[in-house]
Amino acid sequence: MTYSVAVSGASGYAGGEILRLLANHPQAEIRTVTAHSSAGQRLGEIQPHLHPLADKVLADTTAENLAGHDVVFLALPHGASAEIAAQLGDDTIVIDAAADHRLESGTDWEKFYGSAHQGTWPYGLPELPGQRSKLAGATRIAVPGCYPTTILLGLAPGFHSKLVEPTDVVIVAATGTSGAGKALKPHLLGSEVMGGMSPYGVGGSHRHTPEIEQGLSWVATEDVQVSFTPTLAPMSRGILATSTARLKPGITEAQLRETYTAQYQNEPFVHLLPEGQWPATKQVIGSNHVTVQLAVDEHAGRVVVVSASDNLTKGTAGGAVQSMNLALGLPETTGLNLLGVAP
């Protein structure tokens, strides 16, 4: 059986990545691609790497053009998804790659995004304890942010098993320029980015902070507080997150490793690396995989977890397609058996 699919925001990085994955999905039929300012153009003019889809013409992003499909992916700017989703029937699976429906707290949404909260949908991170069952058969799914995906998968086992303290969690993560989207921005020009790194969203102001705290609080079953500092690295895609948390008394690295092994040994896309091998963005570029490694800093009484992902694949489009598979009752890995690219 095939399912008809529409992808909005098809001219952007997230929309293009969703289309790249769907083009190899054996049960997805891409019928409609939409955009806003690029409406009327051939997709091949804007996404020339999508050769099988090059002759598709971008329609305007309206509920009318998106209606009538089995699955609709919304790869739109934050704040633009809710209005369109509300006009699509309950018989359509709507998967939102933006932040509109990720947060449970309306207060946090208004503080970090500056508009009215539009409600909460099932969270599309199947590997997070308790989430997979919520995605099976769902018709509305919120795809996690790229940083939260990488960080939550790095830290979740320790919190789920009550091995780490819920306060004094410190995260520093680096991402490539594609995380900021495709719109032209002077500080993201090659001449500005090449050869250097820079922080942004410092002091707890990054929009993914409440989402990270929300996910960790879910698995810990208590409030978790984090200090999150993102940095911009001179690369086009990828995330490398270094997360540290204070250990509860008596917890050893062997206990942590046993816990992580138990949680991830049957996960197709999350990999605890052998001792001594550390994650790197090059290992996962172009794939739906996340690599994880940990070490205990005995002097500081902390666990250090490093995790790596491709922000556009597992961090956005791969998570979206993985969630679609669960919603449709398909094998979770369908269309996602892509390995990383090296060198």
C-alpha atoms as one frame of an Amber mdcrd trajectory, in Angstrom:
protein
   0.000   0.000   0.000   1.186   3.507  -0.771   0.285   6.699   1.078  -0.121
  10.097  -0.533   2.137  12.753   0.964   2.380  16.542   0.785   5.388  18.525
   1.994   5.082  22.219   2.776   8.144  24.429   3.029   9.692  22.287   0.313
  12.104  25.026  -0.733  13.850  25.092   2.670  16.457  22.856   4.250  14.030
  20.887   6.419  11.496  20.435   3.618  14.222  19.404   1.203  15.563  16.834
   3.639  12.093  15.385   4.217  11.731  15.017   0.449  15.163  13.377   0.154
  14.108  10.692   2.621  10.608  10.245   1.210  12.012   9.799  -2.311  13.502
   6.513  -1.045  10.477   5.454   0.992   8.792   2.466  -0.662   5.300   3.356
   0.549   5.273   7.144   0.211   3.926   8.814  -2.928   4.949  12.491  -3.006
   2.010  14.193  -4.675   2.312  17.820  -3.618   5.155  20.174  -2.710   4.436
  23.700  -1.540   6.285  26.890  -0.654   5.533  30.564  -0.194   7.787  32.976
  -2.070   9.002  30.195  -4.387   5.518  29.071  -5.450   5.304  28.493  -9.203
   8.932  27.419  -9.594  10.205  23.960 -10.440  11.524  22.156  -7.404  14.696
  21.330  -9.344  15.587  25.022  -9.542  15.719  25.262  -5.747  16.590  21.715
  -4.646  18.715  20.494  -7.566  19.901  17.406  -5.665  16.355  15.972  -5.667
  16.587  14.643  -9.229  13.506  12.370  -9.221  11.364  15.293  -8.063  12.946
  18.045 -10.142   9.945  18.646 -12.420   7.409  19.048  -9.650   6.106  22.610
  -9.463   5.820  24.256  -6.064   2.254  25.190  -5.187   1.359  27.904  -2.712
   1.251  26.777   0.919  -2.464  26.761   1.629  -4.719  24.356   3.472  -6.585
  23.780   0.212  -3.431  22.559  -1.568  -2.424  20.371   1.372  -5.837  18.805
   1.969  -6.730  15.345   0.714  -3.416  13.639   1.447  -2.802  10.768   3.828
   0.182  12.571   5.375   1.132  16.255   5.449   4.534  17.467   6.596   4.665
  21.074   7.771   8.205  22.425   7.441   7.222  26.022   8.077   8.573  28.880
  10.216   7.694  28.726  13.902   4.195  30.068  14.475   2.890  29.285  10.984
   1.825  25.643  11.385  -1.139  25.813  13.738  -3.446  27.794  11.463  -2.975
  25.405   8.537  -3.135  22.266  10.693  -6.471  23.368  12.135  -7.949  23.307
   8.617  -6.839  19.744   7.850  -9.116  16.849   8.727  -8.535  14.359  11.506
  -8.149  11.660   8.859  -4.897  13.327   7.722  -1.681  12.659   9.632  -0.084
  16.053  10.188   3.581  16.101  11.172   4.881  19.488  12.287   8.631  20.016
  11.950   8.394  23.442  13.586   8.072  24.163  17.316   4.381  25.121  17.407
   3.148  22.010  19.211   6.195  20.728  21.130   5.800  22.444  24.490   3.231
  21.607  27.164   3.717  24.905  28.988   1.911  27.846  27.438   3.963  30.146
  29.653   7.230  28.789  28.260   5.930  29.035  24.705   4.930  32.662  25.093
   8.211  33.541  26.821  10.473  31.971  24.178   8.372  32.381  21.025   6.316
  35.484  21.752   2.915  34.337  20.500  -0.145  32.469  21.801   0.340  28.788
  22.627  -1.433  26.493  20.136  -1.569  23.277  22.149   0.575  20.171  22.498
   0.861  17.197  20.166   2.523  13.795  20.744   6.282  14.277  20.743   8.056
  12.575  17.844  11.057  11.079  19.626  10.263   7.339  19.803  13.452   6.457
  21.707  12.423   8.596  24.668  10.855   6.278  27.290   7.070   6.263  26.987
   6.861   8.052  23.637   6.693   5.215  21.115   3.245   4.080  22.212   1.912
   7.637  21.940   2.983   7.853  18.290   1.367   4.621  17.115  -1.775   5.670
  15.246  -1.372   9.374  16.075  -2.762  11.885  13.575  -0.904  14.908  14.964
   2.825  14.740  15.759   5.296  17.415  16.849   8.828  16.725  15.624  11.454
  17.578  18.280  14.050  20.264  17.786  17.471  19.186  16.551  19.329  20.132
  19.727  16.746  18.459  22.010  16.871  15.258  19.946  20.645  14.990  20.321
  20.767  16.061  23.964  17.766  14.070  25.196  19.061  10.849  23.670  22.397
  11.517  25.325  21.013  12.141  28.810  17.699  10.264  29.032  18.950   6.880
  30.314  20.654   8.458  33.329  17.555  10.398  34.315  15.151   7.562  33.572
  17.090   5.273  35.913  17.506   7.946  38.633  21.303   7.844  38.434  21.859
  11.603  38.118  20.680  14.700  39.958  17.913  16.831  38.388  19.728  20.132
  38.970  23.150  21.395  37.882  22.857  19.946  34.359  25.204  21.776  31.982
  25.105  21.377  28.196  27.322  22.930  25.530  26.570  21.965  21.936  27.850
  22.919  18.505  25.846  22.926  15.297  26.355  23.798  11.657  24.824  26.722
   9.801  21.900  24.769   8.324  20.305  24.806  11.783  19.432  28.458  11.178
  17.458  27.703   8.020  17.957  28.758   4.416  17.119  32.447   4.643  20.069
  34.743   3.943  21.657  36.120   7.133  24.907  38.148   7.120  26.402  36.388
  10.148  25.976  33.021   8.398  27.885  33.956   5.237  30.791  31.663   4.492
  33.312  34.446   5.052  31.848  35.050   8.517  31.668  31.411   9.584  34.743
  29.769   8.074  37.702  29.377  10.398  35.949  30.240  13.637  33.301  29.357
  16.198  30.913  31.579  18.137  28.271  31.212  20.858  24.674  32.365  20.629
  21.547  32.137  22.769  23.768  32.464  25.851  22.350  32.736  29.361  19.390
  30.385  29.012  17.793  32.345  26.178  17.835  29.687  23.450  14.362  28.479
  22.484  15.273  24.820  22.893  16.007  25.212  26.617  12.416  24.594  27.824
  12.050  21.695  25.380  15.170  20.004  26.744  13.960  20.516  30.314  10.519
  19.201  29.399  11.871  15.971  27.880  14.261  15.283  30.744  11.528  16.020
  33.297   9.249  13.503  31.565  11.757  10.668  31.860  12.987  11.678  35.328
   9.386  12.119  36.645  10.582  15.259  38.437  11.564  18.768  37.371  14.971
  18.995  35.691  16.843  22.273  35.238  19.530  22.766  32.610  22.018  25.401
  31.562  22.262  25.203  27.769  24.775  27.066  25.593  24.702  26.522  21.824
  27.622  27.374  19.553  27.960  27.809  15.806  30.618  25.689  14.107  32.072
  26.148  10.596  30.206  23.230   9.020  26.982  22.952   7.058  25.279  20.275
   9.146  25.689  18.197  12.272  25.423  18.567  16.055  27.945  17.584  18.712
  26.561  17.947  22.241  28.571  17.657  25.458  26.221  17.242  28.416  27.221
  16.867  32.049  25.168  16.057  35.140  25.990  15.476  38.784  25.912  11.824
  39.797  23.857  10.589  42.704  25.997   9.208  45.569  27.670   5.881  44.873
  26.854   5.692  41.160  29.674   4.246  39.055  30.557   4.400  35.391  29.874
   0.657  35.136  26.297   1.207  36.348  25.796   4.003  33.849  27.175   1.968
  30.977  24.955  -0.986  31.899  21.916   1.308  31.954  22.723   2.902  28.605
  23.404  -0.481  27.034  20.072  -1.846  28.249  18.121   1.155  26.947  19.740
   1.393  23.528  20.779  -2.147  22.593  17.575  -2.729  20.601  17.230   0.789
  19.187  17.991   0.842  15.450  19.121   4.467  15.358  20.843   5.154  18.693
  24.259   3.653  19.351  26.310   3.577  22.542  29.849   3.374  21.194  32.472
   0.960  22.578  34.580   2.339  25.400  37.272   4.692  24.131  35.450   5.582
  20.890  33.844   9.017  20.825  31.031  10.488  18.705  31.839  12.779  15.805
  29.503  14.516  13.399  31.185  12.850  10.416  29.938   9.472  11.659  26.290
  10.390  11.235  26.037  12.976   8.435  23.158  12.143   6.096  21.815   9.403
   8.364  19.080   8.950  10.956  21.615   7.680  13.494  22.803   9.137  16.799
  26.048   8.091  18.466  26.569   8.357  22.217  29.509   7.920  24.594  29.973
   8.623  28.307  32.660   8.935  30.936  32.611   9.680  34.652  34.661  12.611
  35.907  35.350  11.280  39.392  37.027  14.484  40.537  33.897  16.510  39.788
  31.408  13.747  40.592  29.775  14.136  37.194  28.949  12.087  34.149  30.000
  13.534  30.806  27.903  12.416  27.841  28.801  13.260  24.250  26.215  12.696
  21.504  26.265  13.421  17.777  23.557  13.657  15.132  22.780  15.218  11.774
  20.520  18.150  12.636  18.660  17.904   9.327  18.193  14.134   9.308  17.606
  12.588  12.736  17.253  16.111  14.149  14.386  17.011  11.799  13.399  15.053
   8.690  14.436  11.595   9.858  12.545  12.012  13.091   9.542  13.148  11.076
   9.593  10.124   8.743  10.269   7.763  11.661   7.195   9.193  13.395   5.141
   8.845  10.193   6.072   5.167  10.039   4.825   4.618  13.579   1.629   6.552
  12.936   0.893   4.447   9.840   1.782   1.149  11.515   4.791   0.593   9.238
   8.146  -0.793  10.391   9.848   2.118  12.106  12.970   1.926   9.959  11.148
   2.008   6.597  12.922   4.378   4.209  15.523   5.288   6.827  18.226   2.656
   6.342  20.783   5.244   5.255  24.300   5.109   6.623  26.513   8.109   7.277
  28.758   9.562   4.584  32.553   9.458   4.897  34.931  11.158   4.627
